[in-house]
Amino acid sequence: NTAVRFPAADTVSVETGGSEALRVDSSQRLLVGTSSSRAIAGSTARSFQIEGTAGESAISVVRNSSNTSGSSINFGKSRSSSVGGNTIVQSGDVLGAITFAGADGTDIQTKATEIRGEVDGTPGANDMPGRLVFSTTADGAASPTTRLTIDSTGKATFTVDASINSVNIG
């Protein structure tokens, strides 16, 4: 009940317990819990996808060390057109994003919320000015709107709906 198979041209799958555990498809995508990839949150199908029907549809990152350091997920961006390049980024470039989308009965393309890290100024050697942008999608809308930006100086800018009479901070 354990096997390595070749279910299609340029595709390999690993089976355990009589079920497919993972697949590398012909586009070199690693698929866990599914045999075909799909696009999420307005993107194209990504290189790594996990699907399931319970808590296994998650990524766990654990660091075991006797110090103050914790686990991390690191995003990086270069303007190089080749793998391993270090071409300098520019103000306004998105360095990474965390996007949340839900099925709307048609697909899982529409974003509900997004957090982006962006370049906020002119970068230079060991100098990377950045801002965080938090966006949410209003009821009836199809895309997120920026609600909070924390810029490279630490200044926070809130965008508040005109129909709101008060804002509570703190």
C-alpha positions as CSV (number, residue, x, y, z in Angstrom):
1,N,0.0,0.0,0.0
2,T,3.1,2.3,-0.4
3,A,4.3,3.3,-3.9
4,V,6.0,5.8,-6.1
5,R,4.0,6.1,-9.3
6,F,4.1,8.0,-12.6
7,P,0.3,8.8,-13.1
8,A,0.9,11.1,-16.1
9,A,3.7,12.4,-18.4
10,D,6.3,14.3,-16.3
11,T,4.4,13.6,-13.1
12,V,5.3,11.6,-10.0
13,S,3.2,10.7,-7.0
14,V,3.9,9.1,-3.7
15,E,1.3,6.9,-2.0
16,T,1.1,5.8,1.6
17,G,-1.6,3.8,3.2
18,G,-3.1,3.1,-0.2
19,S,-3.7,6.8,-0.9
20,E,-1.8,9.5,-2.8
21,A,0.1,11.6,-0.2
22,L,1.8,14.0,-2.6
23,R,2.4,14.8,-6.2
24,V,4.9,16.7,-8.3
25,D,3.1,17.7,-11.5
26,S,4.5,18.4,-15.0
27,S,4.7,22.2,-14.1
28,Q,7.0,21.2,-11.1
29,R,4.3,22.1,-8.5
30,L,4.4,20.2,-5.2
31,L,0.8,19.2,-4.4
32,V,-0.2,17.7,-1.0
33,G,-3.7,16.3,-0.5
34,T,-4.7,17.0,-4.2
35,S,-3.7,15.7,-7.6
36,S,-4.3,19.0,-9.4
37,S,-3.5,22.6,-8.7
38,R,-5.8,25.6,-8.7
39,A,-5.4,29.3,-8.4
40,I,-6.4,31.1,-5.2
41,A,-7.0,34.8,-4.4
42,G,-6.7,36.0,-8.0
43,S,-3.3,34.4,-8.5
44,T,-2.0,31.7,-10.8
45,A,-1.6,28.2,-9.4
46,R,1.4,28.3,-7.1
47,S,4.4,26.0,-6.8
48,F,3.3,24.6,-3.5
49,Q,-0.3,23.7,-2.6
50,I,-1.9,21.9,0.3
51,E,-5.6,20.8,0.3
52,G,-7.6,18.8,2.7
53,T,-10.9,18.6,4.6
54,A,-9.6,19.1,8.2
55,G,-6.8,20.5,10.2
56,E,-4.1,18.9,8.1
57,S,-4.7,21.7,5.5
58,A,-2.1,23.9,7.3
59,I,1.6,24.5,7.5
60,S,3.3,24.1,10.9
61,V,6.7,25.7,11.6
62,V,8.3,24.8,14.9
63,R,11.6,25.9,16.3
64,N,13.1,24.0,19.2
65,S,16.0,26.0,20.6
66,S,17.0,27.1,24.1
67,N,17.0,30.9,23.3
68,T,14.6,33.7,22.5
69,S,14.4,33.0,18.8
70,G,11.2,31.8,17.2
71,S,10.1,30.3,13.9
72,S,9.8,32.5,10.8
73,I,8.5,32.7,7.3
74,N,10.7,34.9,5.1
75,F,9.6,36.7,1.9
76,G,12.1,38.1,-0.5
77,K,12.0,40.1,-3.7
78,S,14.6,41.1,-6.3
79,R,14.1,42.8,-9.7
80,S,16.5,40.3,-11.3
81,S,15.1,38.2,-14.1
82,S,17.1,35.2,-13.1
83,V,17.2,32.8,-10.1
84,G,19.7,34.0,-7.5
85,G,19.8,37.6,-8.8
86,N,20.1,40.6,-6.5
87,T,18.8,43.5,-8.7
88,I,17.8,46.3,-6.4
89,V,14.0,46.8,-5.7
90,Q,12.3,50.2,-6.1
91,S,9.9,52.3,-4.0
92,G,6.4,50.8,-4.3
93,D,7.5,47.2,-5.0
94,V,5.6,44.6,-3.1
95,L,8.1,42.5,-1.1
96,G,5.6,39.9,0.0
97,A,1.9,39.5,0.8
98,I,-0.4,37.4,2.9
99,T,-3.7,37.1,1.2
100,F,-7.0,35.6,2.5
101,A,-9.7,34.4,0.2
102,G,-12.9,32.4,0.6
103,A,-15.0,30.3,-1.8
104,D,-17.9,32.5,-3.1
105,G,-19.8,29.7,-4.8
106,T,-17.8,30.2,-8.1
107,D,-14.2,29.9,-7.1
108,I,-11.6,30.9,-4.5
109,Q,-10.3,34.0,-6.4
110,T,-11.9,36.9,-4.5
111,K,-9.7,38.4,-1.8
112,A,-11.2,39.2,1.6
113,T,-8.2,40.7,3.2
114,E,-4.5,41.2,2.5
115,I,-1.3,42.3,4.3
116,R,1.5,43.5,2.2
117,G,5.1,44.5,2.8
118,E,6.3,47.2,0.4
119,V,9.3,49.3,-0.3
120,D,8.7,52.8,1.0
121,G,11.5,55.0,-0.3
122,T,14.8,54.5,-2.1
123,P,16.7,51.4,-1.1
124,G,20.5,51.2,-1.0
125,A,23.2,49.0,0.3
126,N,21.9,47.5,3.6
127,D,19.1,50.2,3.6
128,M,15.5,48.9,2.9
129,P,12.8,51.4,3.9
130,G,9.5,49.5,4.2
131,R,5.8,49.9,4.9
132,L,3.1,47.5,6.0
133,V,-0.3,47.8,4.2
134,F,-3.5,46.3,5.7
135,S,-6.5,45.9,3.4
136,T,-10.0,44.6,3.8
137,T,-12.9,44.0,1.3
138,A,-16.2,45.8,2.1
139,D,-19.5,43.9,1.9
140,G,-20.6,43.9,-1.8
141,A,-17.1,44.8,-3.1
142,A,-14.9,42.5,-5.1
143,S,-11.4,43.6,-4.0
144,P,-9.6,44.9,-0.9
145,T,-9.2,48.5,0.0
146,T,-6.3,49.8,2.0
147,R,-7.5,50.5,5.6
148,L,-4.2,51.0,7.5
149,T,-0.7,51.8,6.3
150,I,2.4,52.0,8.6
151,D,5.1,53.8,6.7
152,S,8.9,53.7,7.0
153,T,8.9,56.6,9.5
154,G,6.4,54.7,11.8
155,K,3.5,56.9,10.8
156,A,0.2,55.1,10.7
157,T,-2.5,56.2,8.3
158,F,-6.0,55.0,8.7
159,T,-8.6,55.0,6.0
160,V,-12.1,55.2,7.6
161,D,-15.4,54.7,5.8
162,A,-17.3,58.1,5.6
163,S,-20.4,56.5,7.1
164,I,-18.6,55.7,10.4
165,N,-19.2,58.4,13.0
166,S,-16.3,57.5,15.4
167,V,-13.1,55.5,15.5
168,N,-11.8,53.8,18.7
169,I,-8.1,53.3,19.0
170,G,-6.6,51.7,22.0
